[in-house]
Amino acid sequence: LTIILFLTIMEAIHEGLALRGKNEGSARLGTIAGLVEMVKLTGMVTIILFLIYSDHYDDYLASPWHFWRWLVLQLVVGWLALRYGLFDWIHNICAGLDWKYIGKTKLYDKFLRKLMGKQPPFPFHFWTRIVLLGIGLGLILKL
């Protein structure tokens, strides 16, 4: 859970600051975004090395079918729910946008815009995100 939250939050901060720096023409925000990305990538490399040299990695190599069963499905669905529940809020705040803002470039964003408009009503947007966070946390903490 900590790893997934770390990677999701760092990616949202990085992309939000990079977008804000690009929109404002601020080299300083671009530099800060680059530093946040460096911390995220360093963390990813550290996590991968830890998994390779830990005892659990041998268990996955010895029994890959056990790894690819329900646990991976549960982890992926939990991560996706956390990603969609948390990423946009942090990204929008770091980019200096309204926290409810829905973009217009990705397929997911286009679907939400068609469904709710550019600025969804507060209760619907808020509770949808809270439900996604609850599903994500529930599935991952169950592991």
Secondary structure, DSSP 8 states (H G I E B T S, - for coil): -HHHHHHHHHHHHHHHHHHHHHHHT-HHHHHHHHHHHHHHHHHHHHHHHHHHHSHHHHHHHH-HHHHHTHHHHHHHHHHHHHHHHHHHHHHHHHTTS-TT---SSSHHHHHHHHHH-SS--HHHHHHHHHHHHHHHHHHHHH-
